Amino acid sequence: MFNSSNYAWLVSNLFKETSLGLD
């Protein structure tokens, strides 16, 4: 029951968190 919208949001959020961590 995992739709692509939620998956895209999670990936985007994870990428944002990773970017902040690296910066």
PDB file with one MODEL, atoms N, CA, C and O in Angstrom:
MODEL        1
ATOM      1  N   MET A   1       0.838  -1.209   0.000  1.00  0.00           N
ATOM      2  CA  MET A   1       0.000   0.000   0.000  1.00  0.00           C
ATOM      3  C   MET A   1       0.866   1.250   0.000  1.00  0.00           C
ATOM      4  O   MET A   1       0.533   2.253   0.631  1.00  0.00           O
ATOM      5  N   PHE A   2       1.963   1.177  -0.705  1.00  0.00           N
ATOM      6  CA  PHE A   2       2.898   2.307  -0.744  1.00  0.00           C
ATOM      7  C   PHE A   2       2.848   2.913  -2.134  1.00  0.00           C
ATOM      8  O   PHE A   2       3.367   2.327  -3.084  1.00  0.00           O
ATOM      9  N   ASN A   3       2.227   4.085  -2.268  1.00  0.00           N
ATOM     10  CA  ASN A   3       2.117   4.664  -3.612  1.00  0.00           C
ATOM     11  C   ASN A   3       3.349   5.493  -3.973  1.00  0.00           C
ATOM     12  O   ASN A   3       4.125   5.881  -3.100  1.00  0.00           O
ATOM     13  N   SER A   4       3.516   5.755  -5.249  1.00  0.00           N
ATOM     14  CA  SER A   4       4.721   6.466  -5.707  1.00  0.00           C
ATOM     15  C   SER A   4       4.849   7.872  -5.131  1.00  0.00           C
ATOM     16  O   SER A   4       5.960   8.376  -4.967  1.00  0.00           O
ATOM     17  N   SER A   5       3.729   8.503  -4.825  1.00  0.00           N
ATOM     18  CA  SER A   5       3.812   9.855  -4.267  1.00  0.00           C
ATOM     19  C   SER A   5       4.513   9.820  -2.915  1.00  0.00           C
ATOM     20  O   SER A   5       5.402  10.629  -2.650  1.00  0.00           O
ATOM     21  N   ASN A   6       4.113   8.880  -2.062  1.00  0.00           N
ATOM     22  CA  ASN A   6       4.749   8.758  -0.752  1.00  0.00           C
ATOM     23  C   ASN A   6       6.211   8.372  -0.901  1.00  0.00           C
ATOM     24  O   ASN A   6       7.065   8.873  -0.170  1.00  0.00           O
ATOM     25  N   TYR A   7       6.502   7.490  -1.837  1.00  0.00           N
ATOM     26  CA  TYR A   7       7.883   7.048  -2.048  1.00  0.00           C
ATOM     27  C   TYR A   7       8.747   8.225  -2.502  1.00  0.00           C
ATOM     28  O   TYR A   7       9.867   8.408  -2.023  1.00  0.00           O
ATOM     29  N   ALA A   8       8.219   9.010  -3.421  1.00  0.00           N
ATOM     30  CA  ALA A   8       8.959  10.174  -3.920  1.00  0.00           C
ATOM     31  C   ALA A   8       9.195  11.161  -2.783  1.00  0.00           C
ATOM     32  O   ALA A   8      10.268  11.757  -2.691  1.00  0.00           O
ATOM     33  N   TRP A   9       8.195  11.337  -1.914  1.00  0.00           N
ATOM     34  CA  TRP A   9       8.344  12.264  -0.789  1.00  0.00           C
ATOM     35  C   TRP A   9       9.421  11.777   0.173  1.00  0.00           C
ATOM     36  O   TRP A   9      10.241  12.564   0.645  1.00  0.00           O
ATOM     37  N   LEU A  10       9.416  10.481   0.460  1.00  0.00           N
ATOM     38  CA  LEU A  10      10.417   9.925   1.373  1.00  0.00           C
ATOM     39  C   LEU A  10      11.822  10.072   0.796  1.00  0.00           C
ATOM     40  O   LEU A  10      12.750  10.451   1.511  1.00  0.00           O
ATOM     41  N   VAL A  11      11.982   9.778  -0.484  1.00  0.00           N
ATOM     42  CA  VAL A  11      13.294   9.893  -1.126  1.00  0.00           C
ATOM     43  C   VAL A  11      13.752  11.348  -1.103  1.00  0.00           C
ATOM     44  O   VAL A  11      14.912  11.639  -0.812  1.00  0.00           O
ATOM     45  N   SER A  12      12.826  12.262  -1.415  1.00  0.00           N
ATOM     46  CA  SER A  12      13.171  13.686  -1.426  1.00  0.00           C
ATOM     47  C   SER A  12      13.559  14.149  -0.029  1.00  0.00           C
ATOM     48  O   SER A  12      14.536  14.879   0.138  1.00  0.00           O
ATOM     49  N   ASN A  13      12.790  13.723   0.979  1.00  0.00           N
ATOM     50  CA  ASN A  13      13.071  14.108   2.355  1.00  0.00           C
ATOM     51  C   ASN A  13      14.406  13.531   2.812  1.00  0.00           C
ATOM     52  O   ASN A  13      15.193  14.210   3.472  1.00  0.00           O
ATOM     53  N   LEU A  14      14.653  12.278   2.458  1.00  0.00           N
ATOM     54  CA  LEU A  14      15.909  11.627   2.844  1.00  0.00           C
ATOM     55  C   LEU A  14      17.088  12.340   2.188  1.00  0.00           C
ATOM     56  O   LEU A  14      18.117  12.566   2.823  1.00  0.00           O
ATOM     57  N   PHE A  15      16.932  12.691   0.921  1.00  0.00           N
ATOM     58  CA  PHE A  15      17.996  13.385   0.196  1.00  0.00           C
ATOM     59  C   PHE A  15      18.275  14.743   0.843  1.00  0.00           C
ATOM     60  O   PHE A  15      19.427  15.155   0.977  1.00  0.00           O
ATOM     61  N   LYS A  16      17.203  15.431   1.243  1.00  0.00           N
ATOM     62  CA  LYS A  16      17.351  16.736   1.885  1.00  0.00           C
ATOM     63  C   LYS A  16      18.104  16.584   3.201  1.00  0.00           C
ATOM     64  O   LYS A  16      19.012  17.364   3.489  1.00  0.00           O
ATOM     65  N   GLU A  17      17.736  15.597   3.993  1.00  0.00           N
ATOM     66  CA  GLU A  17      18.395  15.353   5.272  1.00  0.00           C
ATOM     67  C   GLU A  17      19.865  15.038   5.049  1.00  0.00           C
ATOM     68  O   GLU A  17      20.727  15.525   5.781  1.00  0.00           O
ATOM     69  N   THR A  18      20.154  14.216   4.028  1.00  0.00           N
ATOM     70  CA  THR A  18      21.534  13.839   3.736  1.00  0.00           C
ATOM     71  C   THR A  18      22.331  15.061   3.292  1.00  0.00           C
ATOM     72  O   THR A  18      23.480  15.236   3.696  1.00  0.00           O
ATOM     73  N   SER A  19      21.721  15.907   2.462  1.00  0.00           N
ATOM     74  CA  SER A  19      22.401  17.106   1.982  1.00  0.00           C
ATOM     75  C   SER A  19      22.745  18.020   3.159  1.00  0.00           C
ATOM     76  O   SER A  19      23.848  18.563   3.230  1.00  0.00           O
ATOM     77  N   LEU A  20      21.805  18.185   4.070  1.00  0.00           N
ATOM     78  CA  LEU A  20      22.050  19.035   5.238  1.00  0.00           C
ATOM     79  C   LEU A  20      23.155  18.452   6.092  1.00  0.00           C
ATOM     80  O   LEU A  20      23.987  19.181   6.631  1.00  0.00           O
ATOM     81  N   GLY A  21      23.161  17.123   6.215  1.00  0.00           N
ATOM     82  CA  GLY A  21      24.180  16.462   7.027  1.00  0.00           C
ATOM     83  C   GLY A  21      25.560  16.621   6.411  1.00  0.00           C
ATOM     84  O   GLY A  21      26.534  16.857   7.126  1.00  0.00           O
ATOM     85  N   LEU A  22      25.657  16.493   5.087  1.00  0.00           N
ATOM     86  CA  LEU A  22      26.943  16.608   4.410  1.00  0.00           C
ATOM     87  C   LEU A  22      27.431  18.046   4.446  1.00  0.00           C
ATOM     88  O   LEU A  22      28.633  18.299   4.538  1.00  0.00           O
ATOM     89  N   ASP A  23      26.500  18.986   4.375  1.00  0.00           N
ATOM     90  CA  ASP A  23      26.871  20.389   4.371  1.00  0.00           C
ATOM     91  C   ASP A  23      27.264  20.818   5.791  1.00  0.00           C
ATOM     92  O   ASP A  23      27.614  21.977   6.011  1.00  0.00           O
TER      93      ASP A  23
ENDMDL
END
